[in-house]
Amino acid sequence: MRKIFSLDRFEGEIAVCISDDDEKLDVPRTVLGALELHDVFSAQIDGESLVDIIPMPEERDRRIAENKARLARLFGRGKNG
């Protein structure tokens, strides 16, 4: 089954990936190639690893913009309240 993940963090040589349904998957850092922290990608789960990894830079950019807007609203609300 194909899922969407974000690269949450590195713990040494392990990459911690979190799926959109909050599944945590630890994979060797080398499996993800050139992906960087907080990149979003789709992948197939094969046992306890990921295969057929497809980067999704547009989704990463959309999520960053959404989070920035959310923070701006929160900070703006605090200044006016």
N, C-alpha and C positions, 0 to 999 in steps of 0.2 A: 504494500500500500504506500502511495506517495503522500508525504506530509511536508508541511512548511515548518522550517526551523529558523531560529536565530542563534548566532554564535554568542553565547552569554559570557564566557570567560575561559581563560586558560589556567590550568592547574599543573604546572610543570609541562610535561609532554602530552597531557590530556586536554582535549577540547571539550568543554561542557556545552552541549547544545540543548535548547529548550524548544519543544514543538508548540504550535499554536494551541494545542489542547493540553499544555503544561506537562507533557512527558519529558523527562530529563534523560539524555543519552550521553554517556561519556565515550568518546572515541579518540584514537590516537590523533594527535595534532596533524600528522602528515597526511591523514585521510582527506583533510579539507583543502589541501593545496594552498592557494594564495588567498583564501578567505581571511578576513580580518575581524576583530571584535565587532560585534553587533551587526555583522552582515546577515542578510536574510537569504535563505536558499530553500529549494525544494529537493527532496531526496527520497529514495526508496530505503526502507529498513530491511536489512539482510541479517537476521540473527541479532547480534548486538553491535552491528556496524551500519554505516551508511554507504549506499552506492548510487550511481547515476545522479550525482550532485549537480544542480543547476542554480547558479547564482541569480538572485532577483534584486538587482540594484534599484530598480524603480520602486519596489515595495519597501526597501530599506529607506529610501528618500521620503516616501510617503509617511512612513511611521515616524521618522525624525521630525518632519514638518508637523504632524499631528501632535506629537509630544511637546514641541515648542509652543504651539498654539495653546495647548492645555496649560502649560506653565505660565504663559502670558496672561491667560484668563485668571488663574489662581492668584498670581502676584498682583494683577490689576484689581481684583476683588478685595485683596487685603489692604491696598492703599486707599480705596474708596470707602471701606467699612469702618 
